[in-house]
Structure formats: structure tokens, C-alpha cells
Amino acid sequence: MALKRSKPTLRAELLFNLAFLAAAALLLGVGTSVALAAVSSGLAFPLVLGIVAADVGVFIVFGGYLVTRHVLRPVARLVDAADAVASGDLEARAPDAETRDFALLAERLNRMTDRLLDAQSQLVRSEKLASVGRLAAGIAHEVGNPLGAIGTYLEVLQRRGGDAEVMAGIRRELDRIDRIVRGLLDYARPQEDSLQPVALAVVARTAFELLRGQGALKNVTADLDLDEGLPTVLGRAHVLEQVLVNLVLNAVDAAPGGRLVVGARRWHYEEGTAPPRRASDGARAAFPRPGERRPPRHEFSAGRLGALLFVADSGPGIAPEDRDQIFEPFYTTKPPGRGTGLGLAIVARAVYDMGGVVWVETAREGGAAFKLFFPEAPR
């Protein structure tokens, strides 16, 4: 934004160049008067006529150059970008311009295209969710009944003295299948209850104390970092608690014996400022927009005041190439048998349903920092 503010406006650029042209015409007029005084009367008229013709020619050429450079060329670039987007090329972007007005217009056009891309991805996501919902319902019916029957036969085998180790292995795998089916249903099931004002500090503290009371945090050094004066957001408190519980349990698994931080703070978007800081850093939190052509989804909340929840750990973190896929169903970085790949997908679905956004970055502790942003509730 600072660079755009340092650019001249279209009005200032045109006025400056026209003033320069007027000054040149004035000097030319003075020079013409001096030249007329030095020549004979017979040459005066042809001289004046030639100078006027040259003056008009310079005005036309220079004026045409100004209009082409500062108006027609930027407009043509914007039209080309708009035509490309209209024809379906949502990767097309309007180039930057020399003047502040057209640079701002290009930025707005690119932001609109980014939002179209986001809307398109959300439409694809909705269609995928509908397909997953139908698939999950079918699986729950077709697989659930055989699972129940297998469980019954397993109990019969146990009563008849079956091998305990084999029985335990079968039971473990049955429980895993059951978790996958339930996870599919949780991922695809729409939330029908309405959004209500939620105090994120209360939700974060409740989830943190619940896990601490259950002993889930005994293997890590866990801290709660809550900012004061957090804005109220719209959401579902019980769903947010479950989201935080899932993220914290993942962090505990990723950083055994390490450190874990659960926090919340006021948060808003500003360009060209320092990265978000912890509440204890004593600086206002903001997020810098990077220079990539297509921004991450969380940047579509640009300019909105709200609250940021985060769960950070000192584990191995998430590789950059995995960060765009980590919230997709069945995508997991855990070893086989350790996870279904649905936990983070359920988290992302819940957050998006509440109007928030979620992403992952590198934590200050060295591991992964899962961040959830929710805009402030209207008053």
C-alpha cells in the first residue's frame, strides 16, 4: 500500500505534463516575438505560420502520447485482463500501472478475480461434500451392519476360547473401520443450528482446561496465551471446543515432551506490516499480504477485524508442499494405521461452516501453527 500511495495520481500526472506543455508554448511564444522583431516583415507571416503549425503538431503528438501512456494503455490492459477472466481464464491478472488510480483499479480487479477463484473452489468443495455425504450415508448403511455382525461373531469366538491376541487384533481393526465411517459422517454432516455470538477466550480456556483435567497435556509443556478484549464472533461454541480439542491432541502427538501453546488475540489484515505476534509481544497483530499472484484463502478476509485462534507446537511441523492439501479428506502425514486423514478435514469443514478460515504456518516454537480466523460479529 505504501508503494501505491507513493505513485502519482492520474490527475497530478496529466496536470504536470500539461503545465509543462503550457510553459513550453509560452516560451515558444516569447521566442516567436523575439524572432519577429529580428526578421523583415515579408518573412514574418510565413515564420508565424510555421511556428504555429509546429506548435500544434507538438501539442497533438505530446498530448496523444500522454493520453496513450496514462489512459488508453492502462485501460487496454485492464480490458484484456477482464476479457480473459470473462472467457474463463481465472488465472489472468491485471498488471500494475504507473498512476495510483489505475494501480488501485488493477488491484481491485485482481481481488475480484481472486474472490471468483475462491467462490469457484467453494462450489467445487460443496459438490464434493454432497458426494461425500451420499457416499458416507451409503457406507454407514452398507458397512455398519456387517461391522455389527462381525462384532457379534467376535464375541461368540471369545466365549468359545478363541486366541486372545487374534481377537484383540480383529477388535482393533474393527474399531478403526468404525472410526473411519464415523469420521466420514462427521465430515459430511451439515450443521443445522444457527450461529450465535461466541466469546473465543471462554471457548479456548474451556477446551484447554478440559484436556488438562483429563491428563491429555501431561506429556507436553502447555501454555494458554489469551489476549484481553477479544471481539465476539459468530460461531457454535461446542463445535469450536471440539475443533480446538482435535488440534491440541494433534499437537500433543506431534510434539511429545515438547511445548504447546493455545492462544487467541484480536486480529486484522494490513499490508506491508510485521507478521502476527503473540499477545505477550506487546505489539498490534496484523498480517502482511505476500506478493504471490494468487493469495491463500485466508487473505480473502482482508481488511476485516476479528479474532485469531492458534495452536502452535514444537514438533516437526508441516512441510510447505503439504500445507495446501493437509485439510483434504484422507490426506495425512501420519504413518499408516496412525490416522484416517479426516481429522483436519472435519476441522476445516466446521470452521468454514462458521464463516471462518483456517490455515497452517511454521510456529515460532519450530513446529506447526494452526490458525483460525473469525470476523467480528456485527453489533
Secondary structure, 3 states (H helix, E strand, C coil): CHHHHHCCCHHHHHHHHHHHHHHHHHHHHHHHHHHHHHCCHHHHHHHHHHHHHHHHHHHHHHHHHHHHHHHHHHHHHHHHHHHHHHCCCCCCCCCCCCCHHHHHHHHHHHHHHHHHHHHHHHHHHHHHHHHHHHHHHHHHHHHHHHHHHHHHHHHHHHHCCCCHHHHHHHHHHHHHHHHHHHHHHHHHCCCCCCCEEECHHHHHHHHHHHHHHCCCCCCCEEEEEECCCCCCEEECHHHHHHHHHHHHHHHHHHCCCCEEEEEEEEEEECCCCCCCCCHHHCCCCEECCCCCCCCCHHHHHCCCCEEEEEEEECCCCCCHHHCCCCCCCCCCCCCCCCCCCCHHHHHHHHHHHCCCEEEEEECCCCCEEEEEEEEECCC
